[in-house]
Amino acid sequence: MDDGGYELGFTITAIITFIGSWIYCIATYGFLFGVGLGWLPSLIVAVIAGALWPLIVLAIGAVLFFIFVISKH
């Protein structure tokens, strides 16, 4: 069984989420704590988001669909 698609989605989602949440930690807690300790919660959030990436894509698709449908009216 080939899980290449799931693994690719996991990797892309985890990297984007990790970078975004690490930047958030730096902005929220300052440079010292954000860079020094912010990687740990960022890693945890990235793994969870990576595991749930199909649901995230589905939610984004649903929101875009509703925005498209509402903008037509």
N, C-alpha and C positions, 0 to 999 in steps of 0.2 A: 504494500500500500504506500503510495507516494504522498507524503505530507509537506511537500515543497511549498505549496501555496500558503499553508498555515504558518510554517516556519518563517517564510519571507514576511508575511503580515505581522507576525509577532516581533520580528527583528526591527522592522521599520517603525512600528508603533512604539516599541520600547525605547528606541533611540530618541525619537521625537519627544516622547513623554519625559525621559530622563533629562534631556537638555532643557526642556521647558520648566520642569519642576526645580532643577538645580538653579536656573536663573531666578526663579521665584524665591528660592531660599536665600540666594545672595541679596536680592532686593529687599527681602523682609528682615533678615537677621544680620545684615551687614557682611562686609567682605570676609572677616576673620571666621565667624561662625558659619556663614553661608558656604564658603569654599571648603573650610576645614571639616565641617560636620554635615553639611547639606547634601552630600552625595549619598549618605545612608538612607534617609527617607525618600530621596529621589529614586534610588535603586529599587526600593520596595514598591513605590507607586508605579514605576516603569514596568516591573514584572507583572503586577496585577493588571495594568492596562494592556500589556502585551498579550496576556492570557485571554483577556476579554475583547480583543480587537474586533472580532466579527460583530459583536453587539454594538461597539462604538461606530463601526461603519454603517450598520443598519440604522442606528439612531440619527447619524448625520444625513444619511439618504432620506429618511423619513422627514426630517426637518426641511431639507432642501425641496423635497416634493411638495410639502405643505406650503412653503414659501412660493413655489412656482404656481401652485393651484390658486392660492389667494391673490397673487399678483395678476392673474388672468381676469379676475372679476373686477 
